[in-house]
Amino acid sequence: MEAQNGSCGGAPVVLNVYDLTPMNNYLYWFGLGIFHSGIEVHGMEYGFGAHQFPASGVFEVEPKSCPGFIYRRSVWMGTTDLSRAEFRSFIENLAGKYNGNTYHLISKNCNHFTDDVCKSLTKKSIPGWVNRLARVGSFFNCLLPESIQVSTVRHVPTQSAFSGEFVPGNSSY
């Protein structure tokens, strides 16, 4: 128990899993479900979500209280020796790779983000059941609606979605 409270072995790394649908009450027992996950480190939880802008989709919330989702359970992933400041720098760097407009249900979702964090901090992957439907979906890509199919070639828009010029890192947008 000592390692779980962070008094020995570094800061706890905890995966918080949420239900996206009440159907999970049935699917969960078959090793399936549609889940959102966030990673809790140093008393805050970090997740990844979609939006339409080419800016980070990584956000922080109070642990086990991600708005719009129903908390299911927490999974102990291990510990990290990163200090609070070092972890903050790590998460800010990783957040640059997870823009909201690159979110994809099958190939780059919140569970992919938490898996990347866990692998970096603990060398362990998140449990397979958390993102199982996305993996199954990738195998049946050709049967999925075109709007969520995984494509290796993405269309590059010819017009900017912004009315003015976008400058990466400019906080005025």
C-alpha positions as CSV (number, residue, x, y, z in Angstrom):
1,M,0.0,0.0,0.0
2,E,2.9,2.4,0.6
3,A,3.7,2.7,-3.1
4,Q,0.1,3.5,-3.9
5,N,0.0,6.5,-1.7
6,G,3.2,7.8,-3.3
7,S,5.3,7.7,0.0
8,C,7.7,5.1,-1.5
9,G,8.8,4.7,-5.1
10,G,7.8,8.0,-6.7
11,A,4.5,9.6,-7.7
12,P,1.6,7.2,-8.5
13,V,0.5,6.8,-12.1
14,V,-3.2,5.9,-12.2
15,L,-5.4,5.2,-15.2
16,N,-9.0,6.5,-14.6
17,V,-11.5,4.8,-16.9
18,Y,-14.9,6.2,-17.8
19,D,-18.0,4.9,-19.6
20,L,-19.1,6.6,-22.7
21,T,-22.4,4.7,-22.9
22,P,-24.7,2.9,-20.4
23,M,-24.3,-0.2,-22.7
24,N,-20.9,-0.7,-21.1
25,N,-22.7,-2.2,-18.1
26,Y,-23.3,-5.2,-20.4
27,L,-20.3,-5.0,-22.7
28,Y,-17.8,-4.7,-19.9
29,W,-18.4,-8.4,-18.9
30,F,-17.5,-9.5,-22.4
31,G,-14.2,-7.6,-22.4
32,L,-15.7,-4.9,-24.5
33,G,-16.9,-1.3,-24.1
34,I,-16.6,2.2,-25.3
35,F,-14.3,4.0,-22.8
36,H,-12.6,7.3,-22.2
37,S,-9.5,7.3,-20.1
38,G,-7.4,9.9,-18.3
39,I,-4.0,9.6,-16.6
40,E,-3.7,10.8,-13.0
41,V,-0.2,12.0,-11.9
42,H,0.7,14.4,-9.1
43,G,-2.9,14.9,-8.1
44,M,-4.3,16.0,-11.5
45,E,-5.8,14.0,-14.4
46,Y,-4.8,14.5,-18.0
47,G,-6.9,13.5,-21.0
48,F,-7.1,14.1,-24.8
49,G,-10.2,15.2,-26.6
50,A,-11.3,16.4,-30.0
51,H,-11.9,20.0,-31.2
52,Q,-11.6,21.7,-34.6
53,F,-8.4,23.7,-34.1
54,P,-4.7,22.8,-34.7
55,A,-3.9,23.3,-31.0
56,S,-3.5,20.8,-28.3
57,G,-6.5,18.7,-27.3
58,V,-4.8,17.7,-24.0
59,F,-6.7,18.9,-20.9
60,E,-6.5,18.6,-17.2
61,V,-9.3,17.9,-14.7
62,E,-9.8,16.9,-11.1
63,P,-9.2,13.1,-10.8
64,K,-12.2,10.9,-11.5
65,S,-14.4,13.8,-12.5
66,C,-14.0,14.2,-16.2
67,P,-17.1,16.1,-17.4
68,G,-19.4,14.3,-19.8
69,F,-18.3,10.8,-18.8
70,I,-19.3,8.3,-16.1
71,Y,-16.4,7.2,-13.9
72,R,-16.0,3.4,-13.9
73,R,-12.7,2.5,-12.2
74,S,-9.1,3.2,-11.6
75,V,-6.2,1.0,-12.7
76,W,-2.8,1.3,-10.8
77,M,-0.1,1.6,-13.5
78,G,3.0,2.1,-11.4
79,T,5.0,5.2,-10.3
80,T,7.2,7.8,-11.9
81,D,10.3,9.4,-10.5
82,L,9.5,12.7,-12.4
83,S,9.0,15.6,-10.1
84,R,5.8,17.7,-10.5
85,A,7.8,20.3,-12.6
86,E,9.4,17.6,-14.7
87,F,6.1,15.9,-15.3
88,R,4.5,19.2,-16.3
89,S,7.3,19.7,-18.8
90,F,6.8,16.1,-20.1
91,I,3.1,16.5,-20.5
92,E,3.4,19.9,-22.2
93,N,5.8,18.4,-24.7
94,L,3.6,15.4,-25.4
95,A,0.5,17.7,-25.7
96,G,2.1,19.2,-28.8
97,K,1.7,15.8,-30.6
98,Y,-2.0,15.5,-29.7
99,N,-3.8,18.4,-31.4
100,G,-7.6,18.4,-31.1
101,N,-8.1,18.4,-34.8
102,T,-6.1,15.1,-35.2
103,Y,-8.4,13.2,-32.8
104,H,-9.7,10.0,-34.4
105,L,-11.9,7.4,-32.8
106,I,-9.9,4.4,-34.3
107,S,-6.3,5.6,-34.7
108,K,-5.7,8.5,-32.2
109,N,-8.1,8.7,-29.3
110,C,-7.9,9.5,-25.6
111,N,-6.8,5.9,-24.9
112,H,-3.9,6.2,-27.3
113,F,-2.8,9.3,-25.4
114,T,-3.0,7.6,-22.0
115,D,-1.2,4.6,-23.4
116,D,1.6,6.8,-24.6
117,V,1.9,8.5,-21.2
118,C,1.9,5.1,-19.4
119,K,4.5,3.6,-21.7
120,S,6.8,6.7,-21.2
121,L,6.4,6.8,-17.4
122,T,6.0,3.2,-16.3
123,K,7.1,1.2,-19.4
124,K,3.6,-0.5,-19.2
125,S,0.7,-0.3,-21.7
126,I,-2.8,0.4,-20.5
127,P,-5.0,-2.7,-20.2
128,G,-6.1,-4.1,-23.5
129,W,-9.9,-3.9,-22.7
130,V,-9.8,-0.1,-22.5
131,N,-9.2,0.4,-26.2
132,R,-10.2,-3.0,-27.6
133,L,-13.1,-1.6,-29.7
134,A,-10.7,0.8,-31.5
135,R,-8.3,-2.1,-32.3
136,V,-11.2,-4.2,-33.5
137,G,-12.4,-1.3,-35.6
138,S,-9.0,-0.9,-37.3
139,F,-9.2,-4.6,-38.4
140,F,-12.6,-3.9,-40.0
141,N,-11.7,-0.5,-41.4
142,C,-13.3,-1.1,-44.8
143,L,-16.7,-1.9,-43.2
144,L,-16.8,1.3,-41.1
145,P,-18.5,4.5,-42.3
146,E,-16.2,6.6,-44.5
147,S,-16.2,9.4,-41.9
148,I,-14.3,7.3,-39.4
149,Q,-12.2,5.1,-41.6
150,V,-8.4,5.2,-41.0
151,S,-6.6,6.6,-44.0
152,T,-2.9,6.6,-44.7
153,V,-3.2,9.7,-46.9
154,R,-5.1,12.7,-45.5
155,H,-6.6,15.5,-47.5
156,V,-4.8,18.8,-46.9
157,P,-7.3,21.7,-46.9
158,T,-6.6,24.4,-49.4
159,Q,-8.2,27.1,-47.3
160,S,-7.5,28.0,-43.7
161,A,-10.3,27.4,-41.3
162,F,-9.3,30.7,-39.6
163,S,-10.3,34.1,-40.8
164,G,-6.8,35.4,-40.1
165,E,-3.3,34.0,-40.4
166,F,-2.6,31.3,-37.8
167,V,0.8,31.4,-36.1
168,P,1.6,28.3,-34.1
169,G,2.3,29.3,-30.4
170,N,0.4,32.6,-30.7
171,S,-1.8,32.7,-27.7
172,S,-4.2,35.3,-29.2
173,Y,-6.0,32.5,-31.1
